Amino acid sequence: MTSVDSSARVRTVTVLAGGISHERDVSLRSGRRVADSLTSYGMEVELRDPDAALLAHLVESRPDVVWPALHGASGEDGALRGVLEALDIPFVGSHSTSARLAWDKPTAKALVARAGVRTPRSVALSHDAFRELGAVSVLRAIAEEHPVPLVVKPARGGSAQGVTVVDNVAGLPRAMVDAYTYCDDVLVEQKIVGTEVAVGVIDTGDGPIALPAVEIVPRSGFYGFEARYNAGETRFFTPARLSESVAAAAAEAAVTAHRALGLRHLSRVDLIVDAAGTAWFLEVNVLPGLTETSLVPLALEAAGYDLGWLYAALAQKAVDDHQA
């Protein structure tokens, strides 16, 4: 693994958290946790909410590395990363091009499927197409070709905002309206029944490796926004209650997805494992939540990692990659 005690050791880190997305509060919590962990490891950390003065500040202060903890479009769609690349500032996480591919769920599904990982049948619809083709006709066609249960979700976005599980065709119109509230493109996906797991993938220098899968069992039956960020709403089992062979298959699927999208440093792959033990790819997060109730920290703890050391190692890897 990458040593954070090398001669080029990272000392100054700017953590970006907050932003203006629907996930601002989650971002602030993630950013504080990252900043506290890096500080505990002896690094000099600035926690900053992005604003119009940010870029000039980064150019002037020139931190050794930037850690974007901005959930939602502001931190995950590749735009911020592209600006940091233009400024020649090292940062933790995937390059802008890879982030764009992962941010768009239909695109990510297609690329991961091409790499050999199963993913549920789905159809993506823009708001314009939905209106031009006639909402009634479109919904009828979807219901005929994609029988319930279905999952309707914004094609871009995180934290399960705008996501609805549709168990009855009568609920499909409302689900589409809710999803379009968050994004102009919607993904309607076959619901795979099985065990919901999240597999973190990290790379501190020796290539991407999968963390122990985290099994997700929400009290409501649906891992929505409230279940994600309110303590006690969801039970987690780490490692997931899977057989050794099935857990290995899920880990392989996660690393394959990470590689297929060209991701780096840190990601979280969301999967459903069906009764036959097949891991189905749902989506990938290039900036997974790092709050006290988030999944990647649970997996890191189960794997025996010290968060301060691990986050420092990822910061060092970002600098090493930048200098390569």
Secondary structure in CASP SS format (residue, H / E / C, confidence):
PFRMAT SS
TARGET T0000
AUTHOR 0000-0000-0000
METHOD secondary structure of the structure
MODEL  1
M C 1.00
T C 1.00
S C 1.00
V C 1.00
D C 1.00
S C 1.00
S C 1.00
A C 1.00
R C 1.00
V C 1.00
R C 1.00
T E 1.00
V E 1.00
T E 1.00
V E 1.00
L E 1.00
A C 1.00
G C 1.00
G C 1.00
I C 1.00
S C 1.00
H C 1.00
E C 1.00
R H 1.00
D H 1.00
V H 1.00
S H 1.00
L H 1.00
R H 1.00
S H 1.00
G H 1.00
R H 1.00
R H 1.00
V H 1.00
A H 1.00
D H 1.00
S H 1.00
L H 1.00
T H 1.00
S H 1.00
Y C 1.00
G C 1.00
M C 1.00
E E 1.00
V E 1.00
E E 1.00
L E 1.00
R E 1.00
D C 1.00
P C 1.00
D C 1.00
A C 1.00
A C 1.00
L H 1.00
L H 1.00
A H 1.00
H H 1.00
L H 1.00
V H 1.00
E H 1.00
S H 1.00
R C 1.00
P C 1.00
D C 1.00
V E 1.00
V E 1.00
W E 1.00
P E 1.00
A C 1.00
L C 1.00
H C 1.00
G C 1.00
A H 1.00
S H 1.00
G H 1.00
E H 1.00
D C 1.00
G C 1.00
A H 1.00
L H 1.00
R H 1.00
G H 1.00
V H 1.00
L H 1.00
E H 1.00
A H 1.00
L C 1.00
D C 1.00
I C 1.00
P C 1.00
F E 1.00
V C 1.00
G C 1.00
S C 1.00
H C 1.00
S H 1.00
T H 1.00
S H 1.00
A H 1.00
R H 1.00
L H 1.00
A H 1.00
W H 1.00
D C 1.00
K H 1.00
P H 1.00
T H 1.00
A H 1.00
K H 1.00
A H 1.00
L H 1.00
V H 1.00
A H 1.00
R H 1.00
A C 1.00
G C 1.00
V C 1.00
R E 1.00
T C 1.00
P C 1.00
R C 1.00
S E 1.00
V E 1.00
A E 1.00
L E 1.00
S E 1.00
H H 1.00
D H 1.00
A H 1.00
F H 1.00
R H 1.00
E H 1.00
L C 1.00
G C 1.00
A H 1.00
V H 1.00
S H 1.00
V H 1.00
L H 1.00
R H 1.00
A H 1.00
I H 1.00
A H 1.00
E H 1.00
E H 1.00
H C 1.00
P C 1.00
V C 1.00
P C 1.00
L E 1.00
V E 1.00
V E 1.00
K E 1.00
P E 1.00
A C 1.00
R C 1.00
G C 1.00
G C 1.00
S C 1.00
A C 1.00
Q C 1.00
G C 1.00
V C 1.00
T E 1.00
V E 1.00
V E 1.00
D C 1.00
N C 1.00
V H 1.00
A H 1.00
G H 1.00
L H 1.00
P H 1.00
R H 1.00
A H 1.00
M H 1.00
V H 1.00
D H 1.00
A H 1.00
Y H 1.00
T C 1.00
Y C 1.00
C C 1.00
D C 1.00
D E 1.00
V E 1.00
L E 1.00
V E 1.00
E E 1.00
Q E 1.00
K C 1.00
I C 1.00
V C 1.00
G C 1.00
T E 1.00
E E 1.00
V E 1.00
A E 1.00
V E 1.00
G E 1.00
V E 1.00
I E 1.00
D C 1.00
T C 1.00
G C 1.00
D C 1.00
G C 1.00
P C 1.00
I E 1.00
A E 1.00
L C 1.00
P C 1.00
A C 1.00
V E 1.00
E E 1.00
I E 1.00
V E 1.00
P E 1.00
R C 1.00
S C 1.00
G C 1.00
F C 1.00
Y C 1.00
G C 1.00
F H 1.00
E H 1.00
A H 1.00
R H 1.00
Y H 1.00
N C 1.00
A C 1.00
G C 1.00
E C 1.00
T E 1.00
R E 1.00
F E 1.00
F E 1.00
T C 1.00
P C 1.00
A C 1.00
R C 1.00
L C 1.00
S C 1.00
E H 1.00
S H 1.00
V H 1.00
A H 1.00
A H 1.00
A H 1.00
A H 1.00
A H 1.00
E H 1.00
A H 1.00
A H 1.00
V H 1.00
T H 1.00
A H 1.00
H H 1.00
R H 1.00
A H 1.00
L C 1.00
G C 1.00
L C 1.00
R C 1.00
H C 1.00
L E 1.00
S E 1.00
R E 1.00
V E 1.00
D E 1.00
L E 1.00
I E 1.00
V E 1.00
D C 1.00
A C 1.00
A C 1.00
G C 1.00
T C 1.00
A E 1.00
W E 1.00
F E 1.00
L E 1.00
E E 1.00
V E 1.00
N E 1.00
V C 1.00
L C 1.00
P C 1.00
G C 1.00
L C 1.00
T C 1.00
E C 1.00
T C 1.00
S C 1.00
L H 1.00
V H 1.00
P H 1.00
L H 1.00
A H 1.00
L H 1.00
E H 1.00
A H 1.00
A C 1.00
G C 1.00
Y C 1.00
D C 1.00
L H 1.00
G H 1.00
W H 1.00
L H 1.00
Y H 1.00
A H 1.00
A H 1.00
L H 1.00
A H 1.00
Q H 1.00
K H 1.00
A H 1.00
V H 1.00
D H 1.00
D H 1.00
H H 1.00
Q H 1.00
A C 1.00
END
